[in-house]
Structures are given as C-alpha cells and as structure tokens.
Amino acid sequence: MPLPLDADAVRAWCALALDALGRSREEIDAINVYPVADGDTGTNLYLTVESAARAVEAVFEGHATTGPASRPGLAEAVRAMAHGALIGARGNSGTILAQLLRGMAEVLAPAGDGSHPAGPEAPAPAAGPDDAALLRRALRRAVESAYEGVARPVEGTVLTVAAAAAEAAATTGGDGAAVATAAHDGAAAALEATPGQLEVLGRAGVVDAGGKGLVEVLGALAGALAGRAPAPRPPAATGPRGTRAWQTEGCPADLGGDTFTGAGPAFEVIYLLEADDAAVARLRTRLDALGESLVVVGGDGLWNVHVHVDDAGAAVEAGVDAGRPHRIRITHFGSAAEERTRVAEPAQRAVVAVVPGAGLAALCGEAGATVVAVRPGEPPAAGELLQAIRRAHAREVVLLPNDADLRHTAAAAAEQARTEGVRVALIPTRSPVQGIAALAVHEAGRRFDEDVVAMTAAAGATRYAELVVAERQSWTMAGVCQAGDVLGLIDGDVAVIGAELAGTAGTVLDRMLAAGGEMVTLVLGDGVPDAVADRLRRHVRRGHLAVDTVVYRGGQQTAPLLIGIE
C-alpha cells in the first residue's frame, strides 16, 4: 500500500538510501573515472547520505524527548535531511546530491512553513494526488538548483541523470509512489546512456558513477513511498563494449590494458563557508578562474564549496576573503602530469594532519598531507580521523593529531585503521608547529620506520608555545590573570601574563630561546596583523643573531599566535 509523503517517509528514505549505497559503494567506487579517477564516488555519496540520515534521526530523537505522541512534520524532516547532506557533503557527486536535496526541500518545506509536529489527535494522512504533484515540483526544482550550483555543467553525469528523473516524473500520473518509481526508472534509463554522452565513460566502458549513486537514492525514495525496499539492481554493464570496466582485479582484456592519463589539477579542496550571497557570487568567479569541477551549493549564509585546483592555498584564501571557511578538506590527487590508471592503487605512504585553521590546512595540504581542519569547540571524533585515513588511500599512514587532547581519539582511529590492513604510525604531536616540523622532514621514499623516526624526532625537538586571551579571572602557574590578559603558554603551561600580544610573545620567545634554538616559527591567528610578526622578527634578530624566523598565516581562531622553536 502506498504511504504518504511525510516525515516517516523521509526517515525511511534515508535509511533505505544508506543501505543501498552501502551495498553498492565499492562497485560505484570502481567505476569512478570522471571528473577524476580517484575511486571514491561511492564512498563520498555514502558519507553524504549518512550525514543526512543522522540529521533526520536527531529531529526524531528531539521530538521523542517531548513526549511519545510528538512527531516531526514533513518540512522539519526534509530541512534536516538537506542540511545534514550539505554539512556532510563529500566530493563532487556528494556536493551535487546535497544541492538536489536542498532544491527538493525548497518545495517540500517552503519558507514560512512552521512544520508543526503531528499531535496525538492528528489522523494519519493517506497518500494521494497532492503528494504526486508536490513530488513532481520538488524533483524539477532539485534539478534547477543543481544546475545553478555547478559552474560548468557536463552532460553524461549525475546532472543528466537527475534531469531525466524529473522529466519522467513530470509525465507520470498516479500517487507519490508512482511518481517516485517513474523518476527512478527514468534515471536508470538515462544512466545506461551516459557512456555515449561522455567520452571518458565510453572509453572505459562504464556508466557515470555519480549517476549510478543517484539511481540508488531515487530507488530508495520509491521504496520508501511504496512501503518496501527496492529490489537490488544488477551490476551496470554498459558502454560500447558491454563490459564492466575499472574492476579492482585489473583492466579487462578487451580494453587492452591501456591507461588513462590526465593533466587535471593536483588538489581537491572542499570546505563549508559562512558568507552572504554577494560574497559567494564573487567567490564563484574567483574559483572558476583558479580550477575546474567547481560546485558551490547551499544558501541562507551556509555554503559547501568544492573545486579541483593546482593551488590549494589560493582556493582556501579565496574562501577566507569571502567569509569564514571551516571543515576544510584538501585531498592530493598527485602531480598534474601523473597517470591515472584504471585501478586506483593505494599510495605507499600518506600523512594525515589535524589542523585548527584555514591557512594551516592549505599549508599542510600543499605539503601533500590529507587534512582534517577543525573549528574551535568541535574536536574531530575518531570516526572522522578514520575517514581521513581511508581518504588518504595509502598502505602506510603517519597520523599527526597536533593536539594533546586528541591523543586518545587519534589512537582509537589508528587502531581501527590497522584492523582494516593499513599500517598506521601515530606521532603524538601536541601542537600544529610540531606537525609542521614533522612534515618538513617527511620523505615518502625511505623506509616507513625510518620516516616515522625522523618525523618523531623533528616533532620532539620542537618546543611549542601559544598566546591566548584569558576569558575570566583565574589562578595560573604564573600568577593570577584577569579577563582580557594575554597568556603565554609554554609546552602547555602558563608561563607569562601580559597586557598585549606582541610584548607578551617577545617575553615568551626570550624564555624559550634562552635554552637555545636555530629557527623560530610564528603562526598568526585569525585577524592578527602582519605588524605583529614584523615586530617579533625584529625582536628575535636583535637578541639572537643566528636564529632564523619563519612566519605563516594560520587562520586559527582560538590562539592569536603559535610559536615553535627548533
């Protein structure tokens, strides 16, 4: 019996979509050749839907605390699904899927809908033609929204599949379940045609990976409204040769074992951005000139930005200029001339680094690290670090937590990764400056143990300090501080209390350099003027002639200044 399009249907949709993508994730990863053959589209879509499902579950759990009869409305559930997908979107296809869901939410949960929960006396609604009409409009708006978010739409991709789904839905009668089924069938037919629309797919003999993921999501919607799970579809076997190419076992014989090469950008940069519409419009223009595969989705002050570039730092800096970027993820594809083969072989070694600011994220990303960028008060969970290790796609991984408080979290992530066959070395870096020192001596070409020893030694030889502003009166090892005082913490303990940043930092530097040192690293926080760094450079030069000073703009928000002494 068809079910109504309500909050329960949205919840079921999320659950079924997550299950379907979980079953097809590896197959989708294996056929991922466009826009970059990095073999992660299925995983990215799964993580995007997982974030959406968690947001919907949180809405239901919130209502459960107010009473057993309280239920969320359709608008509330749909908005949660769209928001969860937006903040958890991964990769090109995940970002587009988030925008498709946002477009649907604009119709299913229009502005001004209070989304009142269903009370204990509210009768259960029945499925009907209103659901069908609403779903047709939602699917059409989803496609329009997705095309608006992609800077340079390409046919033969997930966008083409989405458009076909909306078109099929628009010409189908019946209830919501019938419309959803038509959309799913239309998407599946369009997916089969993608190899003839996009040359790289035709050469590989595969369908579009993002489009296949969308077919799974639409199949889950049809199943949710029909009151049943969709039957698993047989593996796609399309293309001019009718083969399933890009299998993990190797290249099919009829493709001759040839390889695909590309001169595409070296980095994928993704971040959430808090900015207004005017700033985002300028950002689109700036990023479009920097790289390709640009997708900017969202609205109402929160956006998800995805782009492939050679200059990751410039892409992040553009976000800083537009607003406040966070959850920055920088993935290194390899050099622009690097070959992309059919089989996404894992790299031998990678580094995963946790950093607290946009500038530090760009710095570590350009050094080749897989970056986990965090905001104040939002430390990463072990699962997020584990996903970063998986995203690094290497047999050996060096993990740099760069925060003493993350040692247990990082250890849990490393242990889980080891059970998955990844060799992980956790270097207990307690500050980003120690992580920078470790990265500076990293050499992927030497033996793993030797590399870890060298990186550990470099981190251990780097004394660290941070300058923070006291929020309240407090007792410290250096005496009583007042709210607004500048505190200089050396190796985690308050050693200096001062009235202004540069003067306090100078005192901290003198104390640290009294024990010796050859190089000072200064990492400026968000909003700290360059004049502070210039003053401290002069201070070091006057008192310590043989010591060099290096300055980075880190962008961290909690500490105006980080100091490293090597």
RODRENMI-825983 format. One record per residue (C-alpha): residue in three letters; x, z, y. Coordinates in steps of 0.02 Angstrom, whole numbers, padded with zeros to 5 digits, always signed. Last residue first. Layout:
BEGIN
alaXZY...
END
This chain:
BEGIN
glu+03184+00835+01211ile+03070+00921+01336gly+02884+00878+01341ile+02764+00917+01482leu+02576+00893+01492leu+02488+00895+01661pro+02310+00909+01727ala+02256+00985+01560thr+02074+00974+01503gln+02034+00797+01564gln+02167+00688+01482gly+02200+00523+01573gly+02374+00503+01501arg+02465+00421+01645tyr+02641+00420+01576val+02801+00476+01662val+02979+00477+01593thr+03115+00588+01666asp+03300+00580+01622val+03411+00735+01621ala+03596+00722+01665leu+03576+00777+01846his+03476+00935+01809gly+03433+01031+01966arg+03410+00896+02097arg+03353+00760+01973val+03224+00876+01894his+03146+00918+02062arg+03149+00736+02118arg+03054+00685+01961leu+02933+00830+01990arg+02891+00770+02166asp+02866+00591+02106ala+02752+00651+01964val+02644+00750+02085ala+02639+00603+02206asp+02564+00496+02068pro+02400+00586+02097val+02313+00686+01958gly+02138+00615+01933asp+02135+00625+01743gly+02293+00705+01677leu+02474+00653+01703val+02591+00654+01553leu+02769+00703+01601thr+02909+00679+01475val+03077+00759+01515met+03236+00699+01429glu+03405+00773+01385gly+03367+00957+01364gly+03445+01128+01378ala+03384+01308+01364ala+03373+01322+01553leu+03273+01160+01544met+03118+01255+01487arg+03123+01385+01624asp+03161+01257+01759leu+03022+01143+01699val+02894+01284+01704thr+02946+01329+01881gly+02926+01147+01934ala+02756+01139+01850thr+02698+01288+01952gly+02753+01203+02113ala+02673+01037+02066leu+02505+01111+02014glu+02463+01239+02147ala+02439+01428+02157gly+02547+01488+02014ile+02548+01586+01852val+02692+01555+01732ala+02724+01592+01547val+02552+01577+01468asp+02581+01547+01281gly+02551+01385+01186asp+02731+01324+01172ile+02749+01350+01360leu+02585+01372+01454gly+02592+01356+01643leu+02433+01422+01722val+02366+01361+01889asp+02252+01488+01970gly+02073+01436+02006ala+01992+01591+01931gln+02117+01734+01944cys+02264+01773+01832val+02327+01942+01775gly+02502+01950+01704ala+02622+01827+01620met+02565+01868+01443thr+02387+01842+01506trp+02242+01951+01562ser+02096+01855+01634gln+01999+01812+01789arg+01899+01654+01761glu+01915+01465+01738ala+02105+01460+01748val+02174+01285+01785val+02289+01208+01656leu+02471+01153+01650glu+02539+01111+01479ala+02704+01141+01393tyr+02799+01068+01247arg+02966+01084+01163thr+03015+00926+01072ala+03143+00953+00933gly+03002+00984+00808ala+02921+00816+00849ala+03085+00722+00829ala+03124+00812+00667thr+02951+00777+00597met+02968+00592+00641ala+03139+00580+00559val+03080+00673+00403val+02924+00566+00391asp+03025+00406+00405glu+03148+00464+00273asp+03008+00510+00154phe+02923+00341+00179arg+03079+00238+00153arg+03130+00130+00300gly+03041-00023+00368ala+02897+00067+00452glu+03014+00145+00578his+02942+00289+00681val+03068+00360+00807ala+02958+00341+00963leu+02802+00387+00865ala+02870+00562+00833ala+02914+00589+01016ile+02740+00531+01070gly+02661+00649+00944gln+02764+00793+01012val+02702+00748+01185pro+02524+00747+01118ser+02541+00932+01074arg+02542+01037+00915thr+02616+00909+00795pro+02595+00970+00616ile+02658+00810+00530leu+02535+00772+00391ala+02603+00647+00264val+02473+00544+00173arg+02494+00434+00018val+02327+00348-00002gly+02250+00344-00177glu+02074+00401-00135thr+02114+00581-00187arg+02255+00574-00059ala+02129+00529+00077gln+02032+00689+00037glu+02188+00795+00055ala+02235+00712+00219ala+02062+00743+00292ala+02066+00926+00241ala+02242+00948+00313ala+02187+00868+00477thr+02043+00989+00495his+02156+01137+00452arg+02290+01085+00578leu+02167+01037+00715asp+02186+01193+00822ala+02374+01162+00841asp+02339+00995+00924asn+02436+00831+00909pro+02346+00789+00745leu+02482+00663+00694leu+02445+00588+00522val+02575+00476+00438val+02492+00355+00319glu+02555+00264+00164arg+02458+00133+00066ala+02382+00066+00226his+02209+00017+00287ala+02221+00106+00457arg+02030+00109+00452arg+02037+00221+00298ile+02148+00345+00390ala+02031+00335+00541gln+01883+00367+00427leu+01970+00522+00359leu+02001+00584+00536glu+01816+00564+00574gly+01768+00653+00413ala+01884+00799+00452ala+01788+00827+00613pro+01856+00774+00781pro+01862+00902+00921glu+01723+00880+01049gly+01749+01015+01183pro+01851+00900+01292arg+01839+00720+01231val+01934+00644+01085ala+02027+00481+01052val+02067+00444+00869val+02200+00308+00872thr+02272+00196+00737ala+02454+00186+00789gly+02547+00024+00828ala+02644+00078+00983glu+02511-00013+01083gly+02382+00105+01011cys+02488+00257+01055leu+02498+00207+01238ala+02316+00150+01247ala+02254+00314+01174leu+02370+00412+01288gly+02296+00323+01438ala+02117+00353+01380gly+02143+00538+01349pro+02144+00675+01217val+02246+00599+01074val+02235+00606+00884ala+02362+00491+00802val+02354+00393+00638val+02516+00306+00588ala+02524+00163+00464arg+02625+00110+00314gln+02628-00024+00178ala+02486-00124+00252pro+02335-00147+00142glu+02304-00323+00076ala+02152-00406+00154val+02141-00547+00028arg+02103-00715+00106thr+02263-00711+00208arg+02277-00677+00394glu+02449-00736+00449glu+02531-00653+00598ala+02560-00757+00754ala+02465-00641+00869ser+02553-00489+00799gly+02454-00372+00687phe+02271-00322+00688his+02305-00156+00774thr+02149-00050+00794ile+02114+00047+00954arg+01970+00170+00954ile+01918+00260+01113arg+01786+00393+01089his+01783+00407+01280pro+01778+00296+01433arg+01727+00364+01604gly+01683+00233+01734ala+01729+00055+01781asp+01912+00087+01826val+01938+00187+01667gly+01858+00047+01566ala+01975-00081+01643glu+02119+00036+01600val+02063+00034+01419ala+02068-00156+01412ala+02234-00161+01506gly+02311-00037+01383ala+02253-00140+01234asp+02347-00294+01297asp+02331-00426+01160val+02143-00415+01162his+01989-00408+01049val+01839-00327+01136his+01704-00198+01104val+01619-00089+01235asn+01475+00030+01196trp+01379+00081+01350leu+01297+00236+01424gly+01225+00241+01602asp+01048+00190+01561gly+01112+00040+01462gly+01189-00011+01298val+01293-00159+01242val+01455-00242+01293val+01521-00367+01164leu+01679-00466+01195ser+01743-00565+01046glu+01885-00626+01158gly+02022-00566+01274leu+02078-00523+01450ala+01968-00641+01552asp+01811-00581+01465leu+01871-00403+01494arg+01872-00424+01683thr+01705-00515+01692arg+01620-00387+01579leu+01696-00244+01679arg+01622-00310+01842ala+01449-00310+01763val+01484-00138+01693ala+01523-00070+01866ala+01359-00138+01935asp+01259-00066+01790asp+01324+00112+01809ala+01458+00189+01700glu+01485+00308+01553leu+01582+00208+01427leu+01595+00220+01239tyr+01751+00138+01173ile+01812-00004+01063val+01976-00100+01070glu+02026-00221+00932phe+02208-00269+00951ala+02326-00414+00913pro+02226-00556+00990gly+02200-00716+00891ala+02331-00843+00841gly+02260-00869+00669thr+02312-00918+00496phe+02202-00945+00347thr+02285-00957+00180asp+02279-01083+00039gly+02257-01025-00141gly+02198-01198-00193leu+02019-01167-00139asp+01955-01222-00308ala+02063-01090-00392pro+01977-00947-00305cys+02093-00841-00200gly+02132-00666-00261glu+02057-00518-00353thr+01985-00449-00192gln+01866-00594-00180trp+01879-00697-00023ala+01774-00837-00094arg+01611-00827-00189thr+01592-01009-00231gly+01458-01140-00204arg+01590-01266-00149pro+01506-01316+00013gly+01464-01136+00054thr+01361-01009-00035ala+01363-00883-00174ala+01288-00726-00100pro+01276-00587-00227pro+01101-00565-00299arg+00978-00471-00189pro+00937-00290-00230ala+00748-00262-00236pro+00684-00184-00075ala+00636+00000-00085arg+00451+00034-00081gly+00314+00085+00038ala+00288-00088+00107leu+00339-00029+00281ala+00500+00050+00216gly+00538-00098+00102ala+00520-00224+00243leu+00634-00118+00352ala+00761-00104+00210gly+00762-00292+00190leu+00793-00305+00375val+00948-00195+00358glu+01012-00292+00207val+00987-00457+00298leu+01082-00382+00445gly+01230-00347+00332lys+01229-00525+00270gly+01231-00586+00450gly+01382-00477+00488ala+01475-00551+00339asp+01436-00732+00381val+01417-00832+00221val+01566-00881+00115gly+01652-01041+00056ala+01814-01001+00147arg+01822-01170+00233gly+01636-01165+00271leu+01649-00991+00346val+01793-01044+00461glu+01694-01197+00514leu+01540-01105+00575gln+01372-01192+00560gly+01380-01259+00382pro+01440-01092+00315thr+01294-01008+00406ala+01154-01096+00310glu+01132-00963+00175leu+01116-00832+00311ala+00973-00927+00392ala+00874-00917+00230ala+00907-00731+00215ala+00856-00702+00396gly+00692-00795+00371asp+00657-00694+00213his+00691-00529+00303ala+00585-00578+00452ala+00444-00632+00336thr+00454-00464+00246ala+00448-00371+00412val+00295-00471+00466ala+00207-00439+00300ala+00246-00252+00311gly+00179-00246+00488asp+00012-00322+00440gly-00040-00502+00414gly+00009-00660+00504thr+00178-00746+00512thr+00240-00867+00645ala+00328-00739+00756ala+00409-00652+00608ala+00497-00811+00554glu+00564-00837+00731ala+00624-00657+00743ala+00717-00671+00578ala+00793-00838+00628ala+00858-00762+00790ala+00936-00618+00694val+01025-00736+00575thr+01092-00839+00719leu+01155-00682+00807val+01236-00621+00645thr+01347-00775+00650gly+01326-00962+00622glu+01308-00992+00807val+01433-00911+00925pro+01382-00811+01078arg+01514-00794+01216ala+01493-00632+01314val+01382-00546+01186gly+01266-00414+01260glu+01133-00534+01327tyr+01124-00620+01157ala+01090-00450+01078ser+00952-00408+01202glu+00861-00573+01175val+00871-00549+00987ala+00803-00372+00994arg+00666-00426+01114arg+00602-00550+00985leu+00610-00420+00847ala+00514-00294+00952arg+00381-00421+01002arg+00349-00465+00819leu+00350-00280+00772leu+00218-00237+00901ala+00105-00380+00846ala+00120-00325+00664asp+00091-00142+00702asp-00065-00186+00800pro-00126-00288+00652gly-00142-00132+00545ala-00058+00009+00450ala-00160+00167+00450pro-00131+00319+00558ala-00130+00492+00480pro-00257+00598+00571ala-00193+00717+00707glu-00257+00894+00679pro-00086+00971+00645gly-00010+00887+00796ala+00084+00723+00798pro+00231+00738+00915his+00214+00671+01091ser+00324+00520+01122gly+00313+00534+01310asp+00311+00347+01328gly+00368+00319+01508ala+00495+00187+01462pro+00442+00088+01310ala+00471+00156+01134leu+00428+00015+01013val+00466-00121+01140glu+00629-00057+01217ala+00670+00019+01048met+00678-00154+00970gly+00809-00205+01100arg+00908-00047+01064leu+00905-00087+00879leu+00974-00261+00912gln+01103-00184+01028ala+01163-00066+00892leu+01172-00212+00771ile+01283-00305+00894thr+01402-00156+00904gly+01406-00141+00715ser+01444-00326+00699asn+01592-00321+00818gly+01669-00161+00752arg+01594+00012+00738ala+01439+00078+00825gly+01422+00268+00818ile+01367+00301+00997leu+01252+00150+00999ala+01183+00173+00823gly+01135+00352+00861his+01053+00298+01023ala+00950+00163+00936met+00894+00278+00797ala+00855+00419+00917arg+00752+00303+01026val+00658+00243+00873ala+00620+00421+00816glu+00559+00477+00987ala+00452+00323+01012leu+00371+00337+00840gly+00319+00517+00866pro+00406+00670+00798arg+00312+00789+00683ser+00257+00969+00707ala+00149+01038+00567pro+00285+01148+00488gly+00326+01232+00654thr+00448+01222+00799thr+00604+01222+00689ala+00541+01071+00593his+00533+00972+00754gly+00720+00987+00779glu+00752+00941+00598phe+00651+00781+00620val+00749+00734+00776ala+00914+00775+00691glu+00865+00663+00545val+00843+00519+00667ala+01016+00547+00742arg+01094+00559+00569ala+01014+00393+00519ala+01083+00306+00673ser+01259+00372+00638glu+01246+00313+00457val+01184+00145+00519thr+01344+00121+00620leu+01453+00187+00479tyr+01375+00064+00355leu+01393-00080+00477asn+01578-00041+00502thr+01608-00026+00315gly+01526-00193+00282thr+01622-00276+00423asp+01791-00205+00367gly+01891-00346+00287asp+02008-00385+00431ala+01983-00573+00437val+01945-00576+00623pro+01794-00662+00703tyr+01755-00702+00563val+01829-00691+00388asn+01732-00543+00314ile+01683-00599+00139ala+01764-00450+00050asp+01699-00320+00173ile+01522-00381+00137glu+01551-00361-00050glu+01625-00188-00025arg+01478-00130+00080ser+01341-00199-00031arg+01287-00039-00118gly+01317+00073+00033leu+01235-00057+00144ala+01077-00047+00039asp+01077+00144+00034leu+01104+00157+00222ala+00966+00031+00252leu+00848+00126+00138ala+00880+00291+00225cys+00867+00217+00399trp+00705+00126+00357ala+00633+00284+00279arg+00662+00380+00441val+00589+00237+00544ala+00437+00233+00428asp+00415+00420+00448ala+00420+00399+00637asp+00279+00271+00633leu+00247+00089+00585pro+00105+00121+00466leu+00125+00100+00277pro+00072-00048+00170met+00000+00000+00000
END
